[in-house]
Amino acid sequence: MDVLWSYVSPTRISQPATLKGKAVRHLTETSINRVVRAFAAWKLLLLLVAVASPGPGYDTSTGIFFDQYRTSGSDSWLARAVEHVVLRLTRWDAFYFTTSSERGHLYEQEWAFSWLLSRVTSVVANVLFSFLPLSSIVKHALAGILIAHISHYFAVTTLYRLIHAIAPTTEARKSQLAFTTACLHILSPAGLFLSAPYGEATFALFNFLGLLCYARAIQNRFETFADAYQVDAFWTLGAGIWFALASTIRSNGLLSGIVFAWDVLATLPRLQHILRNRDKEQLTRLFATIAAGTILAIGFAFPQALAYNEYCTGASGSASRPWCQTFPPSIYSFVQEHYWNVGFLRYWTLSNLPLFALAFPIGWIMVDTALPSLFQAHHINRVVNGSCGADRKLQPYPPIPDTREEKVFQYLLPRLALPQIILVGMAATSFHCQILNRIASGYPLWYFILALELCINNGGSWRDEGLGQRTQGMFRLLGNYDRIPFAKPEWTVRGMVVYAIVQGGLYASFLPPA
């Protein structure tokens, strides 16, 4: 436990060991390896919490369902041991993901759970686990667990690379910020949901990959070499593909398309000038952005088109379901409203007040990190690059970015903030608010701002790796807009750890929150 605590300690997370000389370079090169070790330790702890959960669970439906699939070949002690672990992780919506993987989407409400993820899980179960002496349903659940772990691992490493790529600061600080942000994603309040047969880990991976591609596109947008606009277009299309995949996992992936809409709207005032001058570079970027948004829309619509073909066409269909007659005919919207009573202010009942209280901390953090990023990106830029203490008397306000890295950073930050704010607004008004604790795992901005708070000392000072130098900052990033002091970031991390562990034990026992 002492080893594990050394990884999850806020002090250890925000300030990796100070080394000198060649050791500093070694730390920069291998810090992502330390992230991997932290990932393995945290996953092991959560797995132990789940396995140690007592009793059959509050709801025994998973156990009953597993018993129906048990055969004589899957009754060995090894099969029983694996089934015990898998059973603890197949709770709540994981039940739907697993059954849809095993036999396809049989019932209408199952279309609320990713068609793509179910198909991938089915392939993995049939290819990799076909030889195991396990029942069919356990194989599919085990495949979902494997995909969740692999997705979360690559999501962590992708987030590390994203932050390292966009932070406009020194190499040592880039590594420190990337390391801290990646560790915070490991310790996400989503907890065991990132290990279970759910879509959260896969969504986070695809969304982070999309954002990394988009960041590469913007980096090339501020380059001056001849073919930069073509590289920009290539990365923009890549971002659209990853966002499309994310939207097939969770419908809130559609919010990632805000970055494309923002870019198109920003181009409209100059569109007449661009067309008149036949500006090849600007037109290429505009068409690539529109194409990326179209790809995202297709990814969102494709599973719904499959459902429409199944329920609303053919001899047996003839538009038999109510949603077939709506425009657009969205099975997602219908099943959420019909089976889970999702809708504007429908969750605003006195009995749901504890669930709003449960979602409030993460919602608060997401809003409180997004607002400065949306309206004061220039200040966060100065905090990151360590120039807050510089003399600004002769500089305009807001200060003009000095380097290409700073321009890219200030360009990206508001575009990362807006989807996060909208997500919180939707959670507060239009769907089951408590799931914000797990779907927040796919949005990198709040991790980054919290990591920045951990990496700067009280009063807003940076400590450079191995040099002991301090760069003075202006004021805290969090708690700016409400004049209520934000909780110390160390306490926020401790709260995340405690919540994830407690929630893991409750989840394994089939108890809320889910």
SULURQUI-V639498 format. One record per run of one state. SS is the DSSP state (@ for helix, = for strand, . for the rest). FROM is the first residue (numbers start at 1). LEN is the number of residues. If there is no record, write none. Layout:
ss:SS from:FROM len:LEN
ss:SS from:FROM len:LEN
This chain:
ss:. from:1 len:1
ss:@ from:2 len:7
ss:. from:9 len:1
ss:@ from:10 len:5
ss:. from:15 len:7
ss:@ from:22 len:30
ss:. from:52 len:9
ss:@ from:61 len:9
ss:. from:70 len:2
ss:@ from:72 len:3
ss:. from:75 len:2
ss:@ from:77 len:13
ss:. from:90 len:4
ss:@ from:94 len:10
ss:. from:104 len:4
ss:@ from:108 len:5
ss:. from:113 len:2
ss:@ from:115 len:14
ss:. from:129 len:7
ss:@ from:136 len:31
ss:. from:167 len:4
ss:@ from:171 len:16
ss:. from:187 len:4
ss:@ from:191 len:4
ss:. from:195 len:5
ss:@ from:200 len:22
ss:. from:222 len:6
ss:@ from:228 len:22
ss:. from:250 len:1
ss:@ from:251 len:18
ss:. from:269 len:2
ss:@ from:271 len:7
ss:. from:278 len:2
ss:@ from:280 len:32
ss:. from:312 len:10
ss:@ from:322 len:4
ss:. from:326 len:5
ss:@ from:331 len:10
ss:. from:341 len:9
ss:@ from:350 len:26
ss:. from:376 len:1
ss:@ from:377 len:9
ss:. from:386 len:18
ss:@ from:404 len:26
ss:. from:430 len:3
ss:@ from:433 len:10
ss:. from:443 len:2
ss:@ from:445 len:11
ss:= from:456 len:2
ss:. from:458 len:3
ss:= from:461 len:3
ss:. from:464 len:6
ss:= from:470 len:2
ss:. from:472 len:17
ss:@ from:489 len:20
ss:. from:509 len:6
